[in-house]
Amino acid sequence: MKILLSYLGNLKEYIIFSALIIFSLLLIFQNDNIQIRFVRVIAVNVIGVVQNGFSIIPNIFELERENKTLRETNIDLSKELSMLKEAKLENLRLNQMLEFKSRTNYRVVTGKIIGKTLIQTRNNITINIGEHDSVRIGMPVITDKGLVGKIVATSGSFSIAQILLNKDLKVSAKDQRSRVDGIISWDGEGKVRMKNVSKSADVKVGDILMTSEYSNSFPSGIPIGYVTTDNTIDNLFKNIEVECFVNFETVEEVFVLKYLSEDERKDLEKKYLEKSK
Amino acid sequence: MKEYLKYSGIMLALILVQKTIINFIDVTEFKITPDVVLIGLVYIGIKRGKITGSIAGFLSGLILDIFSFSFIGLMALSKTVAGFVSGFFNENTKMERYLNSYIFILIVTFCSLINNTVYFLFYFQGTNLVFFDIVLRYIVPTTVYTALFSIFPVLFARRRRFAR
């Protein structure tokens, strides 16, 4: 300690001188004139150059912190990107649906599919709209692409619809080009087929099929799909395979058409059938 | 203590002279004046050493700064450095020789050069003047003018010694 004090005593001239210099510089830097601003600029540049020189030495702790922050940012950005992509796709779908809604003549209710079965012989979808939204049993379900199915059960806020991939659903259809009629249904083995078409009927691959006016359940003119294969199965009928316009694996939003077949027509047809028996 | 009061009196008188009469004898278009305070400061530095020289330089510079109303601290800085440097000539055996001979002029010239360099380099920062302009227009003329003025105390001291 004594040695240190003695050493400091020898340096007292320099200590006092340094203190006075520092005090003078502090006084100088209290000024705010152009010279001091210039000196500050020089000081900042010098410090910047020195820091830049030292920056090549890696700081492990800083790097670790930076990595952690970058990883977190990356996760956040990925989430945001995913949400944005989802929003973009939803926007596209909703735009298409809005466009369809404006051009259709029927009143429609928009619903979101909240449940779906596609691997059974009787496939259905569950929609998040029900009786509170004026959805009734028998109403057709469609998208802007074409026919999906029809409502078979309803509750206050939900409804279940049979889709074209359901053995129980049979749709009266017509070839848009040749006006040939037939019945479209699913064979339960992966193919939608148009049946009851005579061998001589004019049906070609690529022809568009749509609901016909003979249908009790659906208004006419709703697109269903197009012909992919046209074979003769026996001497009487054709074997026509149909590719649906609606992709049931990806469809997310649907419209329920506020359309019910006329009761009077139904009754008349029923009476006639009973009489003829 | 008496001695310190004497030095304080001398410095205050020189500051007063510097801020009043000296302005009438400026030369060149850049209004160069001798620095009589520095001459007094060098005298104190040689007499009393580095610490007294530094403190005297700081205080006298601070007073000059206050009177100049502009760049507080700059004259204090340059005079502190000059006072400290002059303290290096505080040697018991040679002190009288330094003070009473023309060596004093050389010491004043050296200290003035340091004082003016520090002062003017700071003072002209941010202006269009380059280093050589500052040296030629301000540092060298002020140093020479101050050195010329330091002849008077040497003459005065020699005359007094001769009278004794």
Chai-1 contact restraints between the chains, C-beta under 6 A:
chainA,res_idxA,chainB,res_idxB,connection_type,confidence,min_distance_angstrom,max_distance_angstrom,comment,restraint_id
A,E13,B,K50,contact,1.0,0.0,6.0,A-B,restraint_1
A,E13,B,I51,contact,1.0,0.0,6.0,A-B,restraint_2
A,I16,B,I51,contact,1.0,0.0,6.0,A-B,restraint_3
A,I16,B,S54,contact,1.0,0.0,6.0,A-B,restraint_4
A,F17,B,S54,contact,1.0,0.0,6.0,A-B,restraint_5
A,F17,B,F84,contact,1.0,0.0,6.0,A-B,restraint_6
A,L20,B,S54,contact,1.0,0.0,6.0,A-B,restraint_7
A,L20,B,F58,contact,1.0,0.0,6.0,A-B,restraint_8
A,L20,B,T80,contact,1.0,0.0,6.0,A-B,restraint_9
A,S24,B,G73,contact,1.0,0.0,6.0,A-B,restraint_10
A,S24,B,A76,contact,1.0,0.0,6.0,A-B,restraint_11
A,S24,B,L77,contact,1.0,0.0,6.0,A-B,restraint_12
A,S24,B,T80,contact,1.0,0.0,6.0,A-B,restraint_13
A,L27,B,I72,contact,1.0,0.0,6.0,A-B,restraint_14
A,L27,B,G73,contact,1.0,0.0,6.0,A-B,restraint_15
A,I28,B,G73,contact,1.0,0.0,6.0,A-B,restraint_16
A,I28,B,L74,contact,1.0,0.0,6.0,A-B,restraint_17
A,N31,B,F71,contact,1.0,0.0,6.0,A-B,restraint_18
A,I34,B,G126,contact,1.0,0.0,6.0,A-B,restraint_19
A,Q35,B,Q125,contact,1.0,0.0,6.0,A-B,restraint_20
A,Q35,B,G126,contact,1.0,0.0,6.0,A-B,restraint_21
A,F38,B,Q125,contact,1.0,0.0,6.0,A-B,restraint_22
A,F38,B,G126,contact,1.0,0.0,6.0,A-B,restraint_23
A,V39,B,Q125,contact,1.0,0.0,6.0,A-B,restraint_24
